[in-house]
Amino acid sequence: MTDFIMKKDADGVAVITWDVPGKSMNVLSLEGAAELDALIDDALSDEAVKGIVITSGKKDFAAGMDLNVIAQMKGGGAQQVFDGIMTLHHALRKIERAGMDPKTLKGGKPVAAALPGTALGIGLELPLATHRIFAADNPKAKIGLPEIMVGIFPGGGGTIRLSRKLGAMAAAPYLLEGKLSDPKKAKAAGLIDEVVADPVAAAREWVLNAKDADLVKPWDQKGYKMPGGEPYHPAGFMTFVGASAMVNGRTMGVYPAAKALLSAVYEGAQVPFDTALRIEARWFTNVLMNPSSTAMIRSLFINKEALEKGANRPEAPDRSVKKVGILGAGMMGAGIAYVSAMAGIQVVLIDAKQEAADKGKTYSEGLLDKAISRKKSTEEKKAEVLGRITATTDYAALEGCDLIVEAVFEDPAIKAEVTKRAEAVIPQDAIFATNTSTLPISDLAKASARPEQFIGIHFFSPVDKMMLVEIIKGQQTSPRAVAKALDFVRQIRKTPIVVNDARFFYANRCIIPYINEGIRLVAEGVSPVLVENAAKMMGMPLGPLQLVDETSIDLGVKIAKATRTAMGDAYPDGNVDEVLFWMADQGRLGRKSNAGFYAYGDDGKRQGLWDGLAARYPQSDDQPDLTTVQHRLMFVQTLEAVRAFEQGVLEDIREGDVGAILGWGFAPWTGGPFAWLDMLGAARAVEICDRLSAEHGERFAAPQMLRDMAESGQSFYDRFGAGKKAA
């Protein structure tokens, strides 16, 4: 079986079709690249062939390089990675030069790319090496180079070609941000050349009529100047200075791929094109050999994809949801209704008052209107989605629902009441899910007549934007209920993790200590600026003080009081509560009150840390060093992840890493808490824990599992990778 096939027609056009067997999207493997290279040699050497068209046998062109292959490439060391990339460069350069005379730049055969749909990563880098790119007028197609999102950068010539084609400034959003565009926007930006109804026919006609001059890329012509200016041109100098500042400002220096990409563009712009490709290959090798890229690829692509495809789904027939009932039309319930209706599921949205139910439906209307204003949806789509949502106060409307998602107030009595009302109406085999972030599932299940069909589904806010969904198994939850919950999450295009019932489950169990540690540092007299920047310099998207402002300080007070009641004398966070409760007493409840740890303007924008904080908690003259603050903020959450796994709350470290990044933004460059500990090494991690626990308390004590791994020289992914459970 082959990935590429070639057919030559009577007019002299060789059509090479990319169609990887057994996959819904084409991905490029090393074997596939060799096949393509051989076909190009055949077509170029055949005198009967006048031109070449490269297209896809699938509805899309390609999803990119097979990242499983990329993850394996580094096994042979840096030289093997570099040699592999250079082999790909030579193959694409052969397409680009197409047999033309190197001196006269004449005599080449035209090569065009015909894209029926989405073209990502190498799926765009390959077309960029051809002489003209034709894309179907397909508004659902996405075109771009998203490699930076998984910790690498376009290493198949895309970095050099796009920056030389558009200029560094114009190429930046596509290279450094992974921006994706539909075909028309891609043409307007200069990524592709034509948008047509039939790209193969248009490409075929073009290659039959192309002239020698149509084949020569600007960078192969004498006197080529980079758009926007080279690095030492006055305009280009300012571009690269600004780009360097932007990259360092956004990444805080902890994302190696962004810095390497910018280096490849900067250095490559000062040398001939073929030398620039070697520079790109060296920087790509540097990034691929960095443990950060390995961890990001593993967590954000391989593990994430495995979980979305049901890696931990119990054996059961397909349990896709046809009709979902949502109890509670507040922000969470309204968000769940929206993503469900968008996925084609019929929705019954119930609240105690019709006005509240209608308001919940209006939330979906607002999101759809915003999408229409951005030309990402249509009035027809809006009517279709809203038509799936029935807003009512009548529980009888739940008849026929195969899944209920309860999203009322975090009050066990209210949850118990709506559980009983819903179960009186819904089918006997319907699954009942409660959306809760803190209340034990097994306790809530006591209100159900069918505890084996009762499960927790914890959404993160805002539901339409947050990708993670935490599924929580109660003591009596059946595998059938787990399968139903996983299938529902797959339908609404979210990423699931499955955990066992315990206080705060997994995500909140880890994120609350992070917030608390930041507050505790402030109470100790550590500069709030140091606390916030230490977190961001480790790759956390928000510092702990900003995060508590965003989630609301009064919610923190509520959680603290409930936890103190449950834990009694064992409660460890009294000094944190002193700060939190004082803030609440001042009426500083976070962003929602326009006053919190940060000061806010009338427009709601942050204006810096509130100066009243320093007045209440004076800063010590002896400030800790940056690394100590970073270790405290990182280890306090990482160790909770290990304890959750050690205690069986978390059953799979893949879920722990993916859940951490998607759920609360745990420094993505690390690949997640378990991947980060593997980077550090268990022995080094235990050493840091011992120092921190001696100076700051038992919350930093190394779990026995980590100590055992330090003694045996093991890593988490060596011992527990691919879903292996803790002993």
N, C-alpha and C positions, 0 to 999 in steps of 0.2 A: 504494500500500500504506500502511495506517495502523497506528499502534501501539495505538490505542484504538478500540473499537466500542461502540455503545450500542443496547440493545434495550429497548423499553417494552412491558410486558405489560398485560393487560386489567384487572389490579387497580390499576394506576397506579404500578408500581414500575419505575424506569429502572435497568437493570443495565449498568454500564459495565465492559467487560472489557479488561484490559491484556494485550496479546499481541503483543510486538515480533516481526515476521517475521524468520526466519533466525537467531534467537538462542535458546539453551537457557534463558537467564534474562532476564527483563525488566530493561532499564536505561533510565533516563529521559534523553532528548535534549531539546534546546531545542524541536525541532519537535514531539516527543511532548507536551511540557508545553503547547504552544499548542493541540494537538488536544484534550487533556483539558479545558482551560479553555473551549473552544468548546462541548464536550458538556455541561459543567456549566451554561453559559449557557442552552443549549437546554432542559435538564431543569428549571431553575429558572423559566424563562419559560413553560413548558407547563402550563396549568392542569390537564390530565389527570394529570400526574405528582404523586403524593403523597409519594414519597421516592426516594432514590437508594442503590444498592449498588455499591461499587467493588470489583472482584475481579480475578483473573488467569485467563488461559486456559492457563497452564502449571502444572506441579506445585508451583512456588514462586510467591510474589508478586512479589518484585523483589530484584535484587542491589544496587540503588542508582543513583546518578547515573552516567552514562557518563563515566568519568574521562578518557577521551581528549578529550571535549568540554571538561571542566574545564581540562585542560592547554592547550587552544587558546584558551580565553576571554580569558586575559590578553594575547593578541596585540593586542586592541583597546584596551588600557590600563585603568587603574583605574576610570574612569567607566563603561566598557562592562561590566566585571565587576559593579560595583555595580548598574547599571541592570538587568542580567540577573537578579541575585539578587532585586532588589525586584519584578521582574515575577513571579517564582516565588512570592514572599511574597504578592503581591496575589491570585494564583490560589488559593493555599491558604487565605488569609483569606476569600475568597469562599465556599469550601466550608464553612469553619468558621461563618460568619455565615448562610449558606444562605438568604439573602433575608429574614431577620427584620428587623422594624422596629428601628432603632438605639436608639430611646428605650424602647419597651415590651418589647423583646426577644421579641416574639411574631410569629407568622406565617411562621416559617422552615420549610423542608422538611428532614426528617431525612435525614442522610447516614451510612451505615455502611460500614465496610471489612470485607471477608471474605477472610481470608488462608489459602490452602490449604497454604502451607509457609513457607519462609524469607522473611523481610522485613528487609532491611538498608538502612542509610543512608536515602536518600529513600524507600525502600520501607517505612520505618517513619515517617518524617516526614510523608508523605502521610496514612497512617492516623491519626496523632496530630491532624491537622487535622479529621478527621471526628468524628462525635458518639458513635460506639461502635465498638469494634474486636472482631471475632469471628475467632478463629483455629482451624484444624482441630486435632484432637487428634493431632498428628504429632510424636512424640518426636525425629525426625531434623531437624525444622525449627529454624532459628536466627533469633532476633529480637534486633535491637540496632542500635547506631550505631557502626560500627567506623572512622569516618573518621580519628580521631586516629592510627590505625596507619599511615596513608600520608601524614601530615604536614599534614592539614587538620582541620577540625572540622565537626560538623553545621551546615550553613549554610542549610538549607531550613526554618528555624523550629524544628528539633529541639532546639537548645540552649535556647531560650527556653521552648518548650512543656514539655519534660521537667522542667526545673528548677522551673517554676511548678506542674507537676502533682505532682511528688514532693517538692520541696524540694531545695536545693542539695546537702545531705549525701547523701540517698538517690539522687540523680541522678548523683553523682560517678563511681561505678564504670562507668556506661554511657557517660558523656560523656568522662571523662578517661582511662579504661582501655580503652574499646571492648569492654566485657564483653558477651558474647552469651549468651542464655538460650533454653531450649526453651519452647514455649508455656505449659506449666503454671507454670514458674518465672517467666516474664514476667508472667503474670496475678497470681501471688502478690506480685510486686514492684510491680504497678500500671502496668506498661507497656501492657498490653492489658486488655480487659474480660471476655471470655468465651472459654472453650475448649470447642468443641462438635464433634460428629461431622460435621455439614454446615454449614459457616459461611455459605454463600450462603443456604440456607433459613432459618437462624436470623436472619441480617441482614435478610432480606426480611420476615420476620414482625415483627421489631422496628420497622422503619421504618413499617410499616402501623399500628402501635399506639403510636408515640412521642407524647409530649405536648410542648407548648412548653417546659416546664421541663427536659425531657431534652436539649434542644439547646443550652442556654446553658452555656458553659465557665465554670469557677470564676473565671477571671481577667476575665471580662466581667461578672460580677455585682458589684453594689455591696457594698462592705465586704470584698472579697477580701483575704485575708492569706496570704502565702507560707508553705507548710508549713516548719516549722523556724525561721521567722523571717527577716525582711528584714535587709539588711546592718547596720542600726543598731538592730535589736532586740537585747536582751542575748544571746539564744541564737544569733541569726543572726550577730551580730558575731564570736562565738567560732568559728562554722562557717567564715566567710570568712577569718579570720585563720589558722585551721588549714589551710584548703585552699590558701592562698597559700604557706604554709611547705612543705606537702607537695609542691606542684607544683614549686617551686624546688628542693627537696631531691632530687626524682626526676629532674628534667630538667637540673639545673645551669644553667638559663637558656638552653640552646642549642636548645630545641625551641619555635619561635615559636607553634605552633598551641595548645599547652597553655595558655600564658600568655594568648593572645588569647581562648580559650574562657572562661577564668575571668573575664577582664575583661568579656566580653559578658554573662555571668550576673550579675556584681556590679553593673555599670552598669544592665543591663536590669531588675533587681529593684527599682530605685528610681524607675521611670517607668511611664507607661501602656503597655499591651501593644503597641500599634502602634508606639510610639516604640522599644520594646525590640527589635522586629523590625528597625528601621532600624539600631539599634546593632549587632545581630548581623550585619547585612549589611556594615556598615563594617568590623567586625573580620574578617569572612570575606574581604573584599576585601584588607585589609591582609595577611592570611596568604597568600592566593593570589598576591599580587604579590611576596611574599618568595621569593627564589631557592631557599630551603630546601624550600618546599612543591613547587615545580616539580621539583626534583631527586628528592625522595622519591616523588612520584607516578610519575615516569618510571622510577625504579629498582625500587621496591617494588610497582608495579602493572603499568605498560606493559611494561617490559623483562622483569620476572619472568614475566609471563604469556606473553610471546612465547617465552621460553626453554622454558617448560613445555609449550608447544604445538609445540615442535620447530623453532624458528627456524633452528637450525644443524644439523638432522638431514640426513644424506645421503639422496638419493633412493633409496628401497628399499621393498619391500612391508612391511606390518605384521610386526614381529618380536617380538610379545608373548611373554613367558616363560610356559611351561606348568609346567615342573618345574625347580627350581634346586637344585644341589648346593652345600653350603657346607662348606668344609674348614677345620676349626678351630672349636671350640665355646666359645672364651673370650668375653670381654665383647663384642668386635666381632662375632664370628661369631654369637653368641647374639642380638645386637641385629638383625643382618641377617636371621636366621631369623624373628624376630618380625614385622618389618615386611613380609617377604615373605608369610608365612602370613596376616597380616591383610589383605593385598591379594588373597587367594584363590589364591595360588600353592602348589603342592605343594613341600615342602622336605625334602631329605635332609641332615641335620646330622651331619657326621662328625668324630670325634676319635680320637686314638690309643688311648684307654681308654674303655670303655663308661660308666664313672662320670662322666668329663668330658663325654661327649656328653649323658648324661641331665641333668647339671647345666646344660648349655646350654639344653636344652628347659625346664627348671624356671624359667629366667629369664623365658621367655614366660608361664609359669603365674603367676609373681609379678606381672608387669605386668597381666595379665588380672584377677587377684584384686583388685588395687588399683583397677582400673577398675570392677569390680563393687561394691566398697565405696563408691565415689563415685557409684553408680547410672549409670555411663556404659557399662556392659556387662551381660551376663546370663550365667548358667551355661551356657545353650544356646550362646551365642556362644563362650564359653571352650572348650567341648568341640569345637566346630566348628574353631576355629583350631588347637588342640593336635592335633586329628586330622590336620591337614595336615603336621605335623612328624614325621619319622622320625629318631630319634636312634640312631646306629649307629657301629660301627668298620669295617664291611664296605664296601669301595669298590665292590663289585659292585652295591650299591644305587643307584649313580650312573647305572646304565643307563637310558637314556631322558631324561636331563637335557639340556635345550637351552642351559643356562647354568650355568657353575661360577663360584663366587666363593670364592677362596682367601683365608683370613683367619688364617693361622698366624703364628708369631713372625717378626719382622723379621730373618730370617736367610736369605740367598740359598740356602744349601745345603738347608735344610729346605724352602724354597719350591720348589726344583728337584725335590726328591724327590716331594713330593705332586703336583706338576704331571704328572710322568711316570706316577705311579700312576693318576691320574684319567684321563689321556688314553688309557690302555690299555683303559678301560671305556666312556667316553662316546661318543656318535655322532660320526662324522667331521665333521659340520657344526656341532657344538656350539661355543659361544664360551667361552673361558677368561678370567676376569677375576681379577686379583690386587688385593687391598685392601692398599695400602701407602701410607705417608705420606712416605717418603724415598727408597726404593730405585728406581733407574732402571728403567723398564718395558722398555726395549730390551735391557738386560742380563738381566733376569729371563726375557724371551721366548726367550733362547738355550736354555733347558731344554725348550722346547716343540717338538714336531714340526710344529706348525702356527702359526708366528709371526704369520701374517696374521690368525689368529683369536684372538690374544692381546691383551689390553687391560688398562688399569688402571682400577679403580673405587675411588676413595678416599672412604670414609665418614668422617664426623666423629662423635665420641663425646659424649654417648650417642646411638646411632643412632636410637632411637625419638623423640628430641626435636629433633635437629639436622636442619634442612631441606635443607642443601646436600649435593650429591654431586659430586665432582670426577672427571670421566672423562678419562683420560690416554691419548693415542695414542702407541704405540711407533713406531719407524722403519718397521716393516712392517705395522702394524695396518691392516686393510682398512676401507673405508666400511661394509661389512656388519656388522662387529664394532661400529663406532661406533653404527650404527642400533639394534643389539640392546641395547647398553648404555643408550642414551637411552630406548628403549621400556620397559626394565626400571625405570629411574628414574621414568618417568611412572607406571607401574603401582603403585609403592610410594608415590606421591604426594610425591615429593621434587622439588627444583629442581636441574637439572643445569647444569654448565658443562663445556665441552670444551677441553682444553689439550694442548699438545704436550709430549713428554718432555724434562725438564730437571731439574737438581738441585732438590729440594723442590717441583717443579711450580709451582703458582701460590700457593695459600693459605699454605702453610708458608714459601714463599720470602719472603712479606711479613710474616707474623706473627713469625717468629724474629728479624728485625732490631728489631721493636718491643720484644720481651722483652729482647733484648740491650742496647738503648739504655737501657732502664730500669735494668738492672743496671750498665751503664757509668756512668750518672749517680751511682748510689750509690757506686761505687768512686772517683769524682772528689770525693766529699764533699758531694754534693747531698743535702738532707734527703729520706729515703724518703717522708715524708708529702707533701712538695711534688711528688715524682715521681708518686705515686699519684693525688693530687687534681688535678694538672695534666691527667692523662689523662682522668679522669672529667669534668672541667669542659669537655673538648672533645667529650664524648659517648661516649667509649669505655666499654663496660659494666664492664670490669675494668681496673684499673691493671696495668702489666706485671709487678709483683712478685706480685700476687695471682694473675695468670694463670699464672705459672710454678709457683706453689704448687698450683694446681688441676690442671695437666697433669703435675706431678711433676718435681722437681729432678733426680732420677737419669736421667730420660728426656732432660732437657736436657744432662746430662753425656755421655750415650751419643751423642747427635746431634753434640755439639761434638767429641768424639774422632773420630767417623767423618768429619766434615767436615774436620778438621785433617789427617787422613791423606790424604784425597782432594786437598786444595788445597796441601798442603806449605807452602812459604815464603810463598805468597800469602794464607794464612789471616789474617783481619783482627781476630779477636776474642780475642786472648790475655788482655787485661785483664779481659774478661768471664768467661773461664774461671777466672781466679784466684778470683773471688768464688763462682762456681758450684761449683767443685771443693771449695773450703773448706767451703761449706755442706753438701755431700754428706758430706765427711769428719766433720762434726759430727753426722751422722745426721739432719740436718734435710732431709728429702726432700719436704717439702710437706704438703698436707692429709692424704695417705694415712698419713703417719707422725705426724700431729698436731703437726708442728713444721716450720716453713719460714721464709720471710721474715716470716711472721706467727706470732704465738703463738696457741695453740688451747687451749680448755678441755677437760675430760674428756668433754664432750658433743660435741666436734668443732667447736664454734662459734668463729669468729675472735674474738680478744680484743685486736686491735690489732697493730701492727708489733712484731716481736721486738726487745727492747732490746739484745740482744747484737750486733745489726747495727751500731748506732752506736758500740759499744765497739771493734769491729774496724775500722770505716771511719768515723772521726770526721768530723762535719759541719763543713764550712768556714765560717768567719765571714762570708765573702763569698758569699752565695747568689745564683744567677742569678734574673732576673725570670721571672714566670710564663709570659709569652709565649715566651721563649726555650726553656724546657723543653717547652712545648706544641709548638712548631715542630719541635724535635728528635724528639719522639715521633711526630708526625704525618708529617713529611716522610720519615723513615727508612723507613716502610712504603709511603708513597705513591710514592716514587721507584722502589722495587722493582716496583711495579705498572706504572709507565711502562716500565721496562727490560724487563719480561716481555713487554709489548706490542710494544715496539721490536724485540725479538729474535725475535718470532714464537712465543713460548711461549703467550702469550695471543693469540687471534685476533680477539676481539670485545670492545670496551670495555664493552658491555652486560654481558657475562659477568664482566668485571673488577669492575664496580660491584656487581652483584647478589651475586657470589661473596664480595666483601669484607664486605658487610653480613651475609649469612647465614652465612658461614664462620667469621669471627672477630669479628664485631660491630663492624666499622669504623664509627665514628660515624654512625649511620643518618640523622641530620639533614642530613648532607652529600650523601646520595645515592650515596656511594661515592668512591673516590680520584680518579677521572677527573672526576666531577661537581664535587668539591671544588676541583680545580685550575681548572676552568672558572669557579667562583665567584670564586676569587682573581684569575683572569686570568693567562695564561702569563707576561706580563712581570713581574708582581709575584712570581710563584712563582720565576722565575729569579733575581730580585733576592735573595730570601730564601735560595735555594740557594747563591748565591755567598758570602753572608755566613757561612752555616753551614759551608760547605766550607773557607773560609779559616780559621775558628776551630776546627773540629772534625774536619776530615778529608774525604777523597775520597768517603766513602760518601754525602755530601750533594751531590756534583757534579751539576749539572743534565744530564740526558740530552740528546743532540743534538736529538732530536725535540721536546723541550720548548723548547729554544732557537730552533729553526726556527719554532715556532708563536708564540713571543714576538715574533720579528722580523716575522712576517707578520700579526700581530694575529688569529690564528685561535684557536678553541677545539676541544677534543676532540670534542664532540658536533656541531659544525659540520662538522668534517673527517672524523670516523670514525663518526658516528651511524648507526643502522639497519644495523649489521653490516658497515660498510665496513672493509676490512683495511688494516693499515699497509703503506706502500709498500715 
